[in-house]
Every structure is written in structure tokens, then in C-alpha cells.
Amino acid sequence: MAENRGTQNPISVVNELTQQVNALRTRVKFKTSLMIFIIALLVMVTATLAWFTISGLAGTDGLDLNCTTGNDLRIATSNRGSDVNAYERKVTSEMVDAQLKQNSFKPLSEIKLAPLSTRNASSNVGTRLFLQDGTERTTEGPKNGQFLQFSVWLISSNDTTVYLSDKESESGKGDATKITSDKKNNASQANVVKATRVSFEPEGEATRIYETESRPYASNQTNAFSNISGQTDTNKICTLKASTPKQVTIRVWIEGEDPLCIDNIQSSAFSIQLMFEGKRAGE
């Protein structure tokens, strides 16, 4: 065809070349679009593999939990009124178990954490938890032991800002905030610590999500934090008015969107300690 172009009408030659260029552009565009689709598919498959793939197996076979306060703070698993002295320095697993029983939730010894995520939550991120298929488990989850939910009441004799802290209390008995892998866990199961999330929902204030390491796992979970050193807006939990108790709902779950939430961490056990530190207004 190229040999005959010398005798062709110049306009015809231009039209023919234009058609060939457009056809080439179409093929290139198709190949580019296909590659983008393949990459997107691989990303979706990778994200799916972050969840447990064997249904019916639990996230943990044991859970121990303690909450402690420092400075002028006091704590309890019920509202005991405005008398600060009626509250405790520490909430133990036994106290949490008593509240769970009262709410008809499973006790700590029977809780089997399932992979859940707040990814599908358009509001109240950290309070609404979903299965991988998008089914919300906010109500059924704690009843079935798929996640832990309980409440504490914090109080101080002064206007106080409360922080989650890596410091020990005045007694210095290793009670700083930490999530600890059980000694019987193997190296893979120990990663359950990194896949665990704890959310704090203070009455009338924004919910925060604590994780041991900051890693991107869901774009809507912008209220997550891992740094609990010092007293900054990063690890702030709530504010208290003097002698006025505030309810804080606490939830613990295995984050299904976390890359470490795979079959290897199933049947693992861990413990949680939470240290709340107060800073008086004006200090």
C-alpha cells in the first residue's frame, strides 16, 4: 500500500494515516486500561487476604485486662455519683467480668475475638464494627464474644484532661498501657498484639482508636493513634469537670483490615493494660 501512495490523492493519504494512528491509540488505550484493572484486582485480593480465611476459628483463647489511673483520677465500672472517694484506683478483670455478666455479654474467659473493622462506618468510627461482608456487629458482637465492650466511669476532684499513658502509676508496678502477647504464643501468633485495636468512646466527645503501631489499614480510621508518650492531643481521651463522672465505653477487637490479621494469629492469647493519666486544668 505504501508503494502506491505516490499516485494517491494527498487528502486520501492523510485520511488513511489518521485512521491507522487512531486504531493504534485505541489498542494502546485498551492495554493501559487492562493493566490498571489487573493492578486494582491484585490490590483487592491482597486486602482480602488480610482477614482470617478459615471461618469459625477465633482470634484469641484468653484475655486478661486491667485499667489503672494515675495522679488525681479515680475509676469504676459503674456511676458512683460525685464522691471521688467512692471510686477506685484500678479496675480489674473480675470487675469487668461482673459488668459483662450484668449486660448478658460473654465473660472474658469465653470471648473469642473475630476479625472486624470500622471500614464501612460512615460515622461514629470506632463505635461501629463490621464483618468482612459488611454486616454490622455493634449489637450482636459483644453478646457473641466477637469483640469486647465494657464501660468505665472516670472522675477527678478537679477539672482534668485524661490521657492514655505509657507511664506507670505512683505505685510503679508495671501498670503502664501495653498489649502483651501470651508466653505460649509462637512468633506468628505474637503478631496479634499489632492487629489488636482498642477504642475509647467518651460520653459527649469524639471516639479515639488505639493501636500499638501506626499502619494504614482503612482510610476512614483517621482517629487512630499509637503514640502515648507525654500529654498531647494525640493521646487525649476526654475531659472531666470537677467531681463529675464521665462514662467511657471501651471496645477491643482484631482489626480485619490490618495486614497482620491472617490465619497465623488465630488461637492466640494476649493481655491488655490501660493506664489513664490526668492533667489538671492550669497545670
Secondary structure, 3 states (H helix, E strand, C coil): CHHHHHHCCHHHHHHHHHHHHHHHHHHHHHHHHHHHHHHHHHHHHHHHCCCCCCCCCCCEEEEEEEEEECCCEEEECCCCCCCHHHCECEECHHHHHHHHHHCCCCCHHHCCCCEEECCCCCCCECCECECCCCCECCCHHHHHCCCEEEEEEEEECCCEEEEECCCCCCCCCCCCCEEEECCCCCCCHHHHHHHEEEEEEECCCCCEEEECCCCCCCCCCCCEECCCCCCCHHHEEEEECCCCCEEEEEEEEEECCCCCCCHHHCCEEEEEEEEEEEEECCC
